Amino acid sequence: MPETMSPGALPPPPSSITRSTTSPPATSLGNQYPNTQSMTRDRIESQGYTVRRLTPQNDGSWRANVTRDPVPTRPKGVPSKVTIYPDGRMVEEP
């Protein structure tokens, strides 16, 4: 036993044991990417819309059929369609 160790201490583990730190444990892709549908729905609803239907588009955007409560400046509750693009743009259509 080396002189620097106290009598009750355990000796260091043998150096022949190595740990692999080259790759992290496997995870599913669902854990790596956010749920863009729920994020899109939250963003649209934060603008005062009620989402009726949300549809993914081939270009990665989401198109939503929406309504808003009528107010004097917007009596019919327009616009009725909102598109959110992957770059963050939000386009409102009547």
Buried (B, 14 or more C-beta within 10 A) or exposed (E): EEEEEEEEEEEEEEEEEEEEEEEEEEEEEEEEEEEBEEEBBEBBEEEEBEBEEBEEEEEEBBBBBBBBEEEEEEEEBBBBEBBBEEEEEEEBEE
